[in-house]
Amino acid sequence: MKLRHALRDLLGALALSGALAMSAQAQPLPTGALQAALAAAVASPDTRFQAAVLAVHRPGEPIWSGAAGTAELASGTPLTPDARFRAGSIAKPFVATVTLQLVEEGALALDAPITTLLPPEVTDRFPQASRVSVRMLLQHTGGIPEWIDGTVIDRIGRDPGRIWNVDEFLDLAAAKTPPFEPGHGWAYANTDYNLLGLIIERATGTSWREQVRQRIVEPLGLASTSLPEPGATAIDAPVMHGYGMVDGQLVDLTASDPSMAGAAGGSALVTTTTDLITFLDALRTAELFQDASTLTAMTTFVDARNPGGQTGYGLGLERYVFPGGFEAIGHSGSSPGYFAFVGYLPDLDVTIALAVDAMLDPTPVLVAAITALTPQDR
């Protein structure tokens, strides 16, 4: 899932100019307006999710966070801003960051064919593998097929506790026709990041989860972020429960297994909005790299058009451009029961992170936040 056309249309209506952006930056965060806008978005009859968490940060100010709705429908417990959730494909920038750190250290080369980094029992599944590089996996330009489809999504919903393994993902992908020749197109594929997880493990001798913990989670002090091992479905409180429709019934999918999608995201990353902001702010300022040129490579975007304003994909980061030139750089992520987004908006000089309690379009929350941040005297 990607941010939808409503985001494009509503942000276009804001028609942000350079002067307006400077005006917004000169004012402190309107925390009361942000909370009111969040509550209104959740309560709106036009939204179908029941709860949402939101955080906003501008350099020089504390991170503001808010919540609206209930943490768990059965109990009616109010949701709190520090609630944890599964962040889906937002795991991809974490995995990409580790990969680029290994490139800086000389353990990997961006343009090395994956056949030189993985054993034949992995790469022989894909006839084009000798022409697919690490860079192509990071930016989804290698033509490796996607393994997630409607049938797989149905299986996940019916059995969220099922433990998956990477070979299953690769076999599902290998059974499909490549969308294009390596380097001659763009198509989002979770398979790319499953392969990157294996490359990280082969290069370091430890799991991709452990590398993310050691290189990102612990150094940044992301105390509410975890990468549970397969089989560990419990999430430490406070939790925003996630829901989905299965056979016409609303089902609690919070305990979907962390193995679902693996290094591609899915249910593997448990976090909070404030931790996501801390991560993205550290990433975009090159704090996580030895050399600023690595960040330059990460934020060099290939053409990657998707609904909702996405125009580019870098090495693990998405770029959105809306009418009037309004830009966001970050990543979205969906998983059983959740949809999340984190992005830096240079026009307002803010980083925004949010999540809703269903795999539904979170556009209303993002638009509400941006509208609250936009000066009304434009």
N, C-alpha and C positions, 0 to 999 in steps of 0.2 A: 504493500500500500504506500501511496505517496500523498503529500498534501494536495488538496483538490483545487478545482477551478475557483471555488468561492474565495479562497485566499487571494488568488490573483485579482479577482474583481474588487474585493473590498480594500485591499491594499492599494490598488490602482486608484480608487476613489480618494484615498488620502493625499495622493499627488505630492509626495514629500519633495521639497526642494532643499538645496544646500543651506539656505538661510533658515529654513524650518528645522533642519537637523541641528544646526548650531544653537537655535533657541531651545530645543529640547535638552541638549547637553548642558546648557547653562542652569537648568533647574534641577533641584533634588528629585529623586524618584518619588512619584506620587503614590505612595504606598496605599493610602486609603482608596484611591481610585482604582488601583490594581486589584485590591481585594474585592471591591464592589463589582468590578467588571468580571472577575473570575466567577463570583457567585452567580451573577446574572447569566453568564454563559452556560453554567451547569444547570441552572433552573429553567433555561429557555425551552419552550415546547419544540423547538427546532432541533434540539440535540437529543441523542438517545443514550449517551453515557450518563452514569449516575454520580460520578465523582471525578475530581481533577486536582492535581497539584501543579503549582507554578512557582518559578523563581526567576528573579531578574537581578542583574548586576551591572553597575556602571563603575568604571575604574575610580578609585578614591572613595567609594561608598561601601557600606556593608552589603552583603547579599540579602535581598528581601525575598521571603518565601511565604506562600499562602496556600490554603486548601479550601475546597468547597465540596459538600456532599458527605456521604457516609463511607467509612473505611470498609465496612462489611454489611451487605444488605440484610443478612439474617439477624444480626444483632442491633443494627442501627447505630453503631458506634460512630461518633463524628470523626471525620478524617482530619489528620493533623499534617502540617507542612513537611514534617520530617519523615513521612511515610515512605517505606521502601516499595519498589515495584520492579518488574522485569522490563528491561529497556530494549529488547530486540536487537535490531541491526546497529544500534549505537555502539555495540561491541566492535564493529568494524574499525572505527578510528582508533580504538585501543590496540587491536591486533596490527593495524597498519603502522602505528607508532612504534611498536616493538620491532616490527620488520625493518623499519627505517633506522632504528637504533642499531640493529645488527648490521645493516649496510654501512653505517658510519664506522662500526668497529672492524669492518673487513670480513665479517663472517659470511656475508651474502653480497651479491652484486645485483643491482636492479635489473640489468639486462641479461642476466644469466638465464639460459633455458631451464625450465623446471626439470627436464630430464637429467640435468647434472646435479640436482639437489634432492631428488626423490627416487626411490627404487623403482625398477621396472614394473613390479606388481601394482604400483599406483599409476604410473604414467602410461603404461601400455593400454589402459582403458580408453585413452584419448589419442587418436591417430595424429592429431596436430600438436601434441605436447612438445615435440622438439623445437617448435617455432613459437612457443608460448613462454614469455619471460615473467619474472617476478613483478616487474612494472605492470605488465598486462593484467596479471591477477589483481593487483592493487586497484587498478582503474577499470576493470571489467571490459577490457578490449581484446582478450585472447580468444573469444569465440567458444569458450567452454560452456556446455549447456547447463541450464538451471535444473535442479532436481525437485524443487518445490512446485507442485501443481495442485489443482483442485482435489484430486484423489488423495494426495498426501495430507493436505489440510484437513480433509474429512477424517482421515485416520488419526490425526493428532487430536482433533476435537473429541472423538469417541474414546480415545485411550490416552489422556494427557500424561499419565504416569509411565508410559512406555519408555524404556531405555533404548536409545538409538546409538549406533556406532558409525564412524566415518565411512567405513566400507559400504554401508547401505546408501549413504548419500551419493558416493561416487558411482555405485552401480546404477542407481536411478538416473543420474546425469548421463552416464555413458550409453544408456539405452535410447537417448534422444539425439536428434540430428543437430550438429553444431549450427548456430545461427549465422555465422560468417567465418571467413578465413582469419587467422590471427592477425591483429593489427589493422583490420579493415572494417571496423564497426564498433559499436558499443551496445552492450546488453547486460543489465544487472543480473548477476548470478551468484547465489550463495555458495555454489560449488567453489568459486574462486577463493573464498576465504576459508573454506574447509581445507583446501590445498595449502594455503598459507599457514594454517595451524600446524599441518604436518611438516612443512618446511622449517618453521620455528623449532619444533620439537627435535627434528633431525640435526639442526644447526647447534642447538644448545644442550641436548641430552636431557632436558626436562620438558614438562608439558607447557603448552601455550598458556594455560591458565596460570601456572606458576610464574612464567615470565612476565605476564601482565601484572601479577601481584607485586613481584620484586621491582619491576622497572617503573610502574605507574602508580598503582594503588597505595603502596607503602610510602614511597617518597613524597607523594602529594598529600598524605594523611587523609585519604578517602575512607574515613572510619565506617561509613554506612554502605560501602560498596563491597560486593563479594562476587566470586565466581564459583558457585557451588559445584562439587563434583557430581557426576552422574549418580542418580539414586538419592541425592540429598535434596528433597523437594521442599522442605520447610524453609520459611523466611523469618528471620528475627523480627520481632515487633519493634516499632509500629509498621503495619503493612497496609497498603491499599490493595484490597482484593480485586482480582480481575475476572471478568465475566464474558461469556459468549453463548450464542445460540447453538444448541445441538438437538436435532430432531424436534425443532420447534419449542424447546424448553431452554430457559436461561440457566446456565450451568456455571458454577464457580470453577475457574480454570487456574487459580493461583498456584496450585501445586503441580503444574506441568513440569516434566522432568528437565533438568538443566542440560541434558544431552541433546535435547531437541534443537537442531541446527549447529550445535558445537561452536567452533570458532567463527561461524558466520553470524552468530547472535542468538536469535530465537529466544529461548528461556535461560540462556547461560549467564547473563549479566544482571545482577540485582543491585539497585542503586537508589539514589535520591536526586531530586532536582538540584540541590545545592552542590552535591558531589559532581554532578555532570557539568555544572558551571565552572567549578574549580578545575576540572580536567580540561575543558575546552579553552579556558582562559590561559592555562599553562601551555597548552598546545599551540595556540595561535601567537603566543609571544616567544615561541621557540625555547621555552624553559626546559622542555623534555629532550632537546637535541644538543649535540656538541657544536653544531655549525648552523647558522641561520639559513644557509643554502639548502639544507634538508627541508626546512619549512617551505622554502620557495618551490622545491620540487613537489612537495605534498599539495601545494595550492596552485599548481599548474593544471588547469582543467581542460579535459577533452570535451568535445561536444556531446552532451548527454541529455537529450530532451525527454522530459516526463511531465505528465499532468501536474498542475499546481505551481508551475513556474520554475521547475528545475531546468537549468540550462547546461550544467557541467558537472563532471565528476573528476576529482583529483586522485591522489593516492590515499583513498580512504575518507575523503570529505566530499560532500555535495555542495553545489553552488546553486542558489536560487536568485533569479532576477525577475522583479515584478514591474508592471507598467510605471513609467517615470524613473526607471533605473534603480528602484529600491532593491537592495541586495541582502542576502543572508548566506552565511557559510557555516556548515555544521553537518548534522546527519539526523535522519529520522529512523524510527525503528518500531516494528510491530512484532508482537508475540501473542500466543494464546492468552486472551484476556486484557491486553494492553496495547496502547499506541503512545509513543513518546517522541519528543523532538528536542534537540539542543542546537542553538545557532547563535552566531555573532552577527549583529546588525550594525554595520559601520555607519549608516546614516544617522542612527541614534546613539552610537557608541555604547550599546548594551549587549549583554549576552542573556538569552532567554532559554530556559529549560522548562518543559512541561510534560505531563503524562495524564492520560485518561484511563478509566477502568474498563475499557473494552477495545477491541481491535477495530475502532471506528475513527473516522476522520476527526482530528483534533483542531481543525481550522478555527472553530468558534473561540477556543481559548486563546490561540495565538493572535487572532485578529483583535479580541478584546484587550489583550495586553498591549498590543501596538497602538490601538486607539487611545488607551489610557495614557500612554507615554507621549502621545502627539499633542503639542500645544494647541489649544482650542482657538487661539487668536490668529490662526494662519490666514 
